[in-house]
Amino acid sequence: MSAVYIDAKISDEERRQRLYEGDIFIISASANTQALTALAKAMLDEAFAPYDPLTVHKHLSPEEVAAILGKMKPAFIHHPECKRLIPLIMQENGIDLEKLYFDVPRMRSAYPSHFLSSGIAYAFHPHRDTWYSAPLCQVNWWLPIYALDPENAMGFYPDYWDQPVKNNSEIYNYYEWNTKNRASAAQHVRSDTREQPKPQQDLNSKSLRYLPPPGGIILFSGAQLHETVPNTTDVARYSIDFRTVHFDDVVTRHGAANIDTRATGTTMRDYINAANGQMLPEDVVKLYDDGTATVDKVLRFGDRLVTATA
């Protein structure tokens, strides 16, 4: 069973080690995380005006909501205030920005299950991010924008931290996904035909739900088994998440144990440095490349496909 720490006063190095051992950290909201959620709220209010984003599903069709999200979510990802605030959040949590790399901040939405749970509002089944080509040193940062409900939150399966789950992660290649499936998310409204890694067995425990207030953080390893809890409430849930890697752990290949992941490709080219905005050096990224990349299947920060570095 994983331990859960609330506002733990420990070093970043010790925290990362505990994360790699399956522990989960809850961090209280700060002025910077509240500024990030306030930005997200303002963008949601503007996008869905005159309707309340929490109940927009009562006024618009799934197609209309998906079309709005298809424009608003990329605008949030690329908003300059996000790139300014995330390093500040890292810094206030004792992280050396020179060694910290982060990827794009994504806004997630989870509507009542009968309304919209595919494509751009995909309700994630139980999964490890490592099944999606994430490195074993990845750390996930997840923040609710509005108050959470146990039936409309993130769910975790810590009993499976060191227990393999039968899965089909071998079907997933990150470069292939970027070229064939990423851009079509908004087109999947009533159903989602994109094949994704999923458990191939029944899970024998109910997920645990942690409920930090808006702007609070759930911090967990990318190897942690987690899910989008099926939304059985009558309001939408909106959240923000981004991922980080620490340079020291990247170069030493330090991280969680790989107990059941067979995905190919790597997300390592997604990360930029929190201090200077530079990408991870290509010679470091190549430590994680497995020969499946081709010149038109490399994702850079900002969801832009470019040719691979020679």
Secondary structure, DSSP 4 states (H G I P E B T S, - for coil): ---EEES----HHHHHHHHHTT-EEEE---HHHHHHHHHHHHHHHHHHTTS-GGGGGGTS-HHHHHHHHHHHHHHHHT-HHHHHHHHHHHHHTT--GGGEEE---EEEEE--TTT--SGGG--PPSB-GGGGT--TT-EEEEEESS--BTTBSEEE-GGGTTS---B-GGG-BHHHHHHHTGGGGGG-SS--------BSS--SSPPEE--PPTT-EEEEETTS-EEEPP--SSS-EEEEEEEEEEHHHHHHT-SS--SS---BS-SGGG-EETTT-PBPPHHHHTTT--S---TT-EEETTTEEEPPP-
